[in-house]
């Protein structure tokens, strides 16, 4: 970047980040997810469930060693971008470059392109198409860099997405009932143990976005509001008492964690959304700083 904070060589920089983040998210599982799986093996009382969790950890080891994907599903590429203070970037060019990076990763690796048109089911073999990659862009005065998180969202977990436009009359009990019913109804389909994201409040679109964004939070990191943090623990323990277990085959570990995000809402509404992330919990992050540094992490 130059002294005005403008990103230099932005096209090449963001294209390479798009390529790296999409590929590496599918190979390198975040440390908090690994730790949670190890803890689950130690805690699990059912031998069959322990075996499945151990196999998951083995898949991660093989992926580390051979630099292969942990799962064959390359997912829907979703970027979460936060632009901080005093960084000048051509936003449209940045999104184009990130998209080209995803297409390059798909072509050069090569990766299975999981993206098709909804009518006609046309596959360009690029992991992209109209509206995909999905980009969420926000601005924050709390950071002085550009934060880019890639989440390749597998179909098994993404298909377990639920929204209900509850009302204040349904109360907290109605909220908890809906969330737990979605977990029980999902069974083994989202490839448990899952990271369950819950959105409460906002409009219908914001509520679902909050639920999905909640799955990005590292496992074990609690919401800063103690009441919401307590709700997360209560829901996690309730889901783990269902007996659904790893891959839905029974056991004590149905979820690795539950994360709740909230927004204020209309006086007559109380929307609730649930979005699940499968056991691989994939995400990869890049921080682009004003001095030109790029940090890759989770
Ligand atoms: S939902 Fe299941 S099949 Fe899809 S990416 Fe996750 S682990 Fe793989």
Boltz pocket constraint, residues with backbone or C-beta under 6 A from the ligand:
constraints:
  - pocket:
      binder: B
      contacts: [[A, 71], [A, 72], [A, 73], [A, 75], [A, 153], [A, 154], [A, 155], [A, 156], [A, 157], [A, 158], [A, 189], [A, 190], [A, 191], [A, 278], [A, 279], [A, 280]]
      max_distance: 6.0
